[in-house]
Amino acid sequence: MLRKQIFTIALCIGFSAAFSQEVCRPQTMDEMLQLIEQNNKDLKAGASQTEAFKWQARTENNLPDPEVTYSHQWGNKEGMGFTGELIASQSFNFPTLYAQRNKLNESRFRSFDAQYATSRQQILLQAQQACLDLIYLNQLQALLDERLANAEALSRFYASQLEKGSANVIETNKIDLELLNARNEVRQNEAARQAKLEELTALNGGIPVAFADTVYRSAWEYPSDFEAFKIEALASLPEMQALQSEQAAASRSVTVSKQQWLPNLTLGYRMNPSSGGERYNGVLVGISIPLFSNRGKVKQAKAERFYAETKVQSFTDTETAALRQVWVQAGKLKVSADEYASVLQKQNNIALLNKAIQAGQISMIEYFVNVTTFYQSMQNYLQLQNEYQKAMAQLYRFRL
């Protein structure tokens, strides 16, 4: 029995560890976005809300409830007996109005779906930007680790030289300050990495994630023709699709409002029993002319249609300006990053500088000027790459 319990506990621990490794294993950016789309609580709530909106729109086209009434009347003199009246009726709008409302609901459904797609895109773009920042921070971590390793090696070398009398305290202190600065930057970068991982964890519904990518794997290509790119982007943006669906719904609402002037109808059955066993059966037919209930609704619908059309035009102008701004920024970032990459390919002389200073071929000042310039240039390059990738992600967010 004891062996069985031990085996069960070990099995549970094994499953738990396997599950933990599966959840926390390093993810690529595409895998991360898929996870967040599955686990994000705002997206789950948005999907449920979209379904609720659709059901609400459907209920607006339901028939009114059927009505059944019965009245019983007695005479005020003996022998008169009683008489009664039973009425079962159903009211409904003019039949063509239901067809127009169904078409109106189709436009509304497309608008609801596009609104959900907009929320989804915003959340996935936030996650994508966080992943791109993590790639930059992971790259920077490798660079800072290299800088720290060089500083530690030089610190050990100058400490031994100080004991031998071949180096002075001023030089040793400079190296120690470099070591301190390198350690501090490593700590700050690690804190920034943890903050981004926490952001991704929150977007992933509180489920911990890991992300160790150091390479930008996106297939974005900088669009040289802005006008062609703008047409594709505007047509594909869910915000635009939502506004266009609202415009179509507003136009359909004008038709529905006009048809609401058609009369409402009532059909039913009527029976009049009496104490003598006599009974009258008949058909009930009614008509209701909306002289007052629909007053002003056509004008309201036309005003809403104009508002929807204006919103589409306004969004087109605003989004075109925003796209152009990001497009210009991305172009300048690309040029700068390419220039840095071209120069830095020939400038990685840290190992040579370390050998030169240890051999006494260059002064401490020359060493620090060269090392500081190189590492600062590398950090500038990594940051330019990161900003370019995030600008491209913003441009191509409609593909999420």
C-alpha positions as CSV (number, residue, x, y, z in Angstrom):
1,M,0.0,0.0,0.0
2,L,2.8,2.4,0.9
3,R,4.6,1.6,-2.3
4,K,1.4,2.4,-4.3
5,Q,1.1,5.8,-2.5
6,I,4.7,6.6,-3.2
7,F,4.3,5.7,-6.9
8,T,1.2,7.8,-7.1
9,I,2.9,10.8,-5.6
10,A,5.9,10.4,-7.8
11,L,3.7,10.2,-10.9
12,C,1.8,13.4,-9.9
13,I,5.1,15.2,-9.4
14,G,6.3,14.0,-12.8
15,F,3.1,15.2,-14.5
16,S,3.3,18.5,-12.6
17,A,7.0,19.1,-13.7
18,A,6.2,18.2,-17.3
19,F,3.2,20.6,-17.3
20,S,5.4,23.3,-15.8
21,Q,8.1,22.8,-18.3
22,E,5.5,22.9,-21.1
23,V,4.1,26.2,-19.9
24,C,7.4,27.9,-19.2
25,R,9.5,26.6,-22.1
26,P,11.0,29.3,-24.3
27,Q,8.6,30.4,-27.0
28,T,9.1,32.0,-30.4
29,M,7.2,35.2,-31.1
30,D,4.6,33.5,-33.2
31,E,4.1,30.8,-30.6
32,M,3.8,33.5,-27.9
33,L,1.1,35.3,-29.8
34,Q,-0.8,32.1,-30.3
35,L,-0.6,31.3,-26.6
36,I,-1.8,34.8,-25.6
37,E,-4.7,34.6,-28.1
38,Q,-5.8,31.4,-26.4
39,N,-5.3,32.5,-22.8
40,N,-5.9,36.3,-22.7
41,K,-8.9,37.0,-20.4
42,D,-9.9,40.2,-22.2
43,L,-10.2,38.3,-25.5
44,K,-12.3,35.6,-23.9
45,A,-14.5,38.3,-22.4
46,G,-14.7,40.1,-25.7
47,A,-15.7,37.0,-27.6
48,S,-18.5,36.4,-25.0
49,Q,-19.6,40.0,-25.2
50,T,-19.7,39.9,-29.1
51,E,-22.0,36.8,-28.9
52,A,-24.2,38.6,-26.4
53,F,-24.5,41.6,-28.7
54,K,-25.5,39.3,-31.6
55,W,-28.2,37.6,-29.6
56,Q,-29.5,41.0,-28.4
57,A,-29.8,42.1,-32.1
58,R,-31.7,38.9,-33.0
59,T,-34.2,39.4,-30.2
60,E,-35.1,42.9,-31.6
61,N,-36.6,41.1,-34.6
62,N,-38.7,38.7,-32.6
63,L,-42.5,38.6,-32.8
64,P,-44.5,40.2,-29.9
65,D,-45.8,37.7,-27.4
66,P,-49.2,36.1,-28.3
67,E,-52.1,37.4,-26.1
68,V,-55.0,35.4,-24.7
69,T,-57.9,37.1,-22.8
70,Y,-61.1,35.8,-21.3
71,S,-64.0,37.9,-19.9
72,H,-67.0,36.4,-18.0
73,Q,-70.2,38.5,-17.5
74,W,-73.4,37.8,-15.5
75,G,-76.8,39.3,-15.9
76,N,-78.4,41.4,-13.2
77,K,-81.7,39.6,-13.4
78,E,-82.6,36.0,-12.7
79,G,-82.7,33.8,-15.8
80,M,-80.4,36.0,-17.9
81,G,-77.5,33.5,-17.3
82,F,-74.0,34.5,-18.3
83,T,-72.0,35.3,-21.4
84,G,-68.3,35.3,-22.0
85,E,-65.6,36.2,-24.5
86,L,-62.3,34.4,-25.3
87,I,-59.8,36.1,-27.5
88,A,-56.4,34.6,-28.7
89,S,-54.5,37.0,-30.9
90,Q,-51.0,37.5,-32.4
91,S,-49.7,40.9,-33.4
92,F,-46.9,41.4,-35.9
93,N,-45.3,44.0,-38.1
94,F,-45.7,44.2,-41.8
95,P,-43.9,41.1,-43.2
96,T,-41.3,42.9,-45.3
97,L,-40.0,44.7,-42.2
98,Y,-38.7,41.5,-40.8
99,A,-36.6,40.8,-43.9
100,Q,-35.1,44.3,-43.7
101,R,-34.3,43.9,-40.1
102,N,-32.5,40.6,-40.9
103,K,-30.3,42.5,-43.4
104,L,-29.7,45.2,-40.8
105,N,-28.6,42.5,-38.3
106,E,-26.1,41.1,-40.8
107,S,-24.4,44.5,-41.0
108,R,-24.4,44.7,-37.2
109,F,-22.9,41.3,-36.9
110,R,-20.1,42.3,-39.2
111,S,-19.5,45.4,-37.1
112,F,-19.5,43.3,-33.8
113,D,-17.0,40.9,-35.3
114,A,-14.8,43.8,-36.5
115,Q,-14.9,45.5,-33.1
116,Y,-13.7,42.2,-31.5
117,A,-11.0,41.9,-34.1
118,T,-9.9,45.4,-33.2
119,S,-9.5,44.5,-29.6
120,R,-7.7,41.3,-30.5
121,Q,-5.3,43.2,-32.7
122,Q,-4.5,45.8,-30.0
123,I,-3.7,43.0,-27.5
124,L,-1.6,41.0,-29.9
125,L,0.2,44.2,-31.0
126,Q,1.0,44.9,-27.4
127,A,2.3,41.4,-27.0
128,Q,4.3,41.6,-30.2
129,Q,5.9,44.9,-29.1
130,A,6.8,43.3,-25.8
131,C,8.4,40.3,-27.6
132,L,10.4,42.7,-29.8
133,D,11.6,44.5,-26.7
134,L,12.6,41.2,-25.2
135,I,14.7,40.3,-28.3
136,Y,16.5,43.6,-27.9
137,L,17.0,43.1,-24.2
138,N,18.3,39.5,-24.8
139,Q,20.7,40.8,-27.4
140,L,21.8,43.6,-25.1
141,Q,22.3,41.0,-22.3
142,A,24.8,39.1,-24.4
143,L,26.6,42.3,-25.2
144,L,26.7,43.4,-21.5
145,D,27.8,39.9,-20.5
146,E,30.7,40.2,-22.9
147,R,31.6,43.7,-21.5
148,L,31.4,42.3,-17.9
149,A,33.6,39.4,-18.7
150,N,36.2,41.7,-20.3
151,A,36.0,44.0,-17.3
152,E,36.5,41.1,-14.8
153,A,39.5,39.8,-16.8
154,L,41.1,43.2,-16.8
155,S,40.4,43.7,-13.1
156,R,42.1,40.5,-12.3
157,F,45.0,41.4,-14.5
158,Y,45.5,44.8,-13.0
159,A,45.1,43.5,-9.5
160,S,48.0,41.1,-10.1
161,Q,50.0,43.8,-11.8
162,L,49.4,46.1,-8.8
163,E,50.9,43.4,-6.5
164,K,53.9,43.2,-8.7
165,G,54.3,46.9,-8.8
166,S,53.8,47.1,-12.6
167,A,50.5,49.1,-12.3
168,N,49.5,52.0,-10.2
169,V,46.4,52.5,-8.0
170,I,44.8,55.0,-10.4
171,E,44.8,52.6,-13.3
172,T,43.4,49.8,-11.1
173,N,40.6,52.1,-9.8
174,K,39.6,53.0,-13.3
175,I,39.3,49.3,-14.2
176,D,37.3,48.7,-11.0
177,L,34.9,51.5,-11.9
178,E,34.5,50.0,-15.4
179,L,33.7,46.6,-13.7
180,L,31.2,48.3,-11.4
181,N,29.4,50.1,-14.3
182,A,29.3,46.8,-16.3
183,R,27.7,44.9,-13.4
184,N,25.2,47.7,-12.8
185,E,24.1,47.7,-16.5
186,V,23.7,43.9,-16.4
187,R,21.4,44.2,-13.3
188,Q,19.3,47.0,-14.9
189,N,18.9,45.1,-18.1
190,E,17.9,41.9,-16.2
191,A,15.3,44.0,-14.3
192,A,13.9,45.3,-17.6
193,R,13.8,41.8,-19.0
194,Q,11.8,40.6,-16.0
195,A,9.4,43.5,-16.3
196,K,8.7,42.5,-20.0
197,L,8.2,38.9,-19.1
198,E,5.7,40.0,-16.4
199,E,3.9,42.0,-19.0
200,L,3.6,38.9,-21.3
201,T,2.5,36.8,-18.3
202,A,-0.3,39.3,-17.6
203,L,-1.3,39.2,-21.3
204,N,-1.2,35.4,-21.2
205,G,-3.9,35.2,-18.5
206,G,-1.5,35.0,-15.6
207,I,0.3,31.9,-17.0
208,P,4.1,32.3,-16.8
209,V,6.0,32.4,-20.0
210,A,9.6,32.2,-21.1
211,F,11.1,34.0,-24.1
212,A,14.8,33.7,-25.1
213,D,14.8,34.7,-28.7
214,T,17.8,36.9,-29.8
215,V,16.9,37.1,-33.5
216,Y,14.2,39.1,-35.3
217,R,12.3,36.4,-37.3
218,S,9.7,38.7,-38.9
219,A,9.3,38.7,-42.6
220,W,8.3,42.3,-42.9
221,E,9.6,44.2,-45.9
222,Y,9.8,47.9,-45.9
223,P,7.1,49.2,-48.3
224,S,8.8,51.5,-50.9
225,D,5.4,52.5,-52.4
226,F,3.4,54.2,-49.6
227,E,0.2,54.8,-51.7
228,A,-0.1,51.1,-52.6
229,F,0.7,50.1,-49.0
230,K,-1.9,52.6,-47.6
231,I,-4.7,51.1,-49.7
232,E,-3.9,47.6,-48.5
233,A,-3.6,48.7,-44.9
234,L,-6.7,50.8,-44.7
235,A,-8.8,48.0,-46.4
236,S,-7.5,45.4,-43.9
237,L,-7.6,47.3,-40.7
238,P,-10.4,46.0,-38.4
239,E,-11.2,49.5,-37.3
240,M,-12.0,50.5,-40.8
241,Q,-14.0,47.3,-41.3
242,A,-16.0,48.1,-38.2
243,L,-16.7,51.7,-39.3
244,Q,-17.8,50.5,-42.8
245,S,-20.1,47.9,-41.3
246,E,-21.6,50.6,-39.1
247,Q,-22.1,52.8,-42.1
248,A,-23.8,49.9,-44.0
249,A,-26.0,49.3,-40.9
250,A,-26.9,53.0,-40.7
251,S,-27.9,53.0,-44.4
252,R,-30.0,49.9,-43.8
253,S,-31.6,51.5,-40.7
254,V,-32.9,54.3,-42.9
255,T,-34.8,51.7,-45.0
256,V,-36.1,50.0,-41.8
257,S,-37.3,53.3,-40.4
258,K,-39.2,54.0,-43.6
259,Q,-40.9,50.6,-43.6
260,Q,-42.0,51.1,-40.0
261,W,-44.6,53.5,-41.4
262,L,-46.4,50.4,-42.8
263,P,-49.3,49.2,-40.6
264,N,-49.0,46.6,-37.9
265,L,-51.4,43.7,-38.1
266,T,-53.2,41.5,-35.6
267,L,-54.8,38.1,-36.3
268,G,-56.7,36.0,-33.8
269,Y,-59.5,33.7,-32.8
270,R,-62.6,34.9,-30.9
271,M,-65.3,32.8,-29.1
272,N,-68.4,34.0,-27.2
273,P,-70.0,31.2,-25.0
274,S,-73.3,31.8,-23.1
275,S,-75.4,30.0,-20.4
276,G,-77.8,28.7,-23.0
277,G,-75.1,26.5,-24.6
278,E,-74.9,28.8,-27.6
279,R,-71.5,29.8,-28.8
280,Y,-70.2,32.2,-31.4
281,N,-66.8,31.6,-33.1
282,G,-65.0,34.0,-35.3
283,V,-61.8,35.5,-36.6
284,L,-60.2,38.6,-35.2
285,V,-58.4,40.9,-37.6
286,G,-56.8,44.2,-36.6
287,I,-54.7,46.9,-38.0
288,S,-52.5,49.6,-36.3
289,I,-51.3,52.6,-38.2
290,P,-48.1,54.1,-36.6
291,L,-49.1,57.7,-36.9
292,F,-47.2,58.8,-33.8
293,S,-44.8,56.0,-32.7
294,N,-42.5,56.3,-35.8
295,R,-42.5,60.1,-35.9
296,G,-38.9,61.5,-36.3
297,K,-37.3,58.1,-36.6
298,V,-36.5,58.4,-40.3
299,K,-34.7,61.8,-39.7
300,Q,-32.9,60.2,-36.8
301,A,-31.7,57.3,-39.0
302,K,-30.5,59.7,-41.7
303,A,-28.6,61.7,-39.2
304,E,-26.9,58.5,-37.9
305,R,-26.1,57.5,-41.5
306,F,-24.4,60.9,-42.1
307,Y,-22.5,60.4,-38.8
308,A,-21.3,57.0,-39.8
309,E,-20.2,58.2,-43.3
310,T,-18.3,61.1,-41.7
311,K,-16.6,58.7,-39.2
312,V,-15.3,56.6,-42.1
313,Q,-13.9,59.7,-43.9
314,S,-12.3,61.0,-40.6
315,F,-10.7,57.7,-39.8
316,T,-9.3,57.4,-43.3
317,D,-7.7,60.9,-43.1
318,T,-6.3,60.3,-39.5
319,E,-5.0,56.8,-40.2
320,T,-3.4,57.8,-43.4
321,A,-1.5,60.6,-41.6
322,A,-0.5,58.1,-38.8
323,L,0.7,55.5,-41.3
324,R,2.7,58.0,-43.3
325,Q,4.4,59.2,-40.0
326,V,5.4,55.7,-39.0
327,W,6.4,54.8,-42.6
328,V,8.8,57.8,-42.7
329,Q,10.1,57.0,-39.3
330,A,10.7,53.4,-40.2
331,G,12.6,54.4,-43.4
332,K,15.0,56.6,-41.5
333,L,15.5,54.0,-38.8
334,K,16.3,51.4,-41.5
335,V,18.9,53.7,-43.1
336,S,20.6,54.4,-39.7
337,A,20.6,50.7,-38.7
338,D,22.1,49.6,-42.0
339,E,24.8,52.2,-41.7
340,Y,25.7,51.0,-38.2
341,A,25.7,47.4,-39.3
342,S,28.1,48.2,-42.2
343,V,30.6,50.0,-40.0
344,L,30.4,47.7,-36.9
345,Q,31.2,44.6,-38.9
346,K,34.8,45.9,-39.2
347,Q,35.1,47.4,-35.7
348,N,35.0,44.5,-33.3
349,N,38.5,44.9,-31.9
350,I,37.8,44.3,-28.2
351,A,40.1,41.3,-28.0
352,L,42.9,43.2,-29.7
353,L,42.4,46.1,-27.3
354,N,42.6,43.8,-24.3
355,K,45.9,42.3,-25.6
356,A,47.3,45.8,-26.4
357,I,46.6,47.2,-23.0
358,Q,47.9,44.2,-21.2
359,A,51.1,44.4,-23.3
360,G,51.4,48.1,-22.5
361,Q,51.1,49.1,-26.2
362,I,48.2,51.6,-25.5
363,S,47.4,53.8,-22.6
364,M,44.5,53.4,-20.3
365,I,42.9,56.5,-21.8
366,E,43.1,55.1,-25.3
367,Y,41.7,51.8,-24.2
368,F,38.6,53.3,-22.5
369,V,38.0,55.7,-25.4
370,N,37.9,52.8,-27.9
371,V,36.0,50.4,-25.6
372,T,33.4,53.0,-24.6
373,T,32.9,54.1,-28.2
374,F,32.5,50.5,-29.4
375,Y,30.0,49.4,-26.8
376,Q,28.0,52.6,-27.1
377,S,27.8,52.2,-30.8
378,M,26.7,48.5,-30.4
379,Q,24.0,49.6,-28.0
380,N,22.9,52.3,-30.4
381,Y,22.7,49.7,-33.2
382,L,20.7,47.3,-31.2
383,Q,18.3,50.0,-30.1
384,L,17.9,51.2,-33.7
385,Q,17.1,47.7,-34.8
386,N,14.5,47.4,-32.1
387,E,12.8,50.7,-32.9
388,Y,12.8,49.8,-36.6
389,Q,11.2,46.4,-35.9
390,K,8.5,48.0,-33.6
391,A,7.8,50.6,-36.3
392,M,7.3,47.8,-38.9
393,A,5.1,45.9,-36.5
394,Q,2.9,49.0,-36.1
395,L,2.7,49.4,-39.9
396,Y,1.8,45.7,-40.5
397,R,-0.5,45.3,-37.5
398,F,-3.4,44.6,-39.8
399,R,-1.8,41.2,-40.5
400,L,-2.1,40.0,-36.9
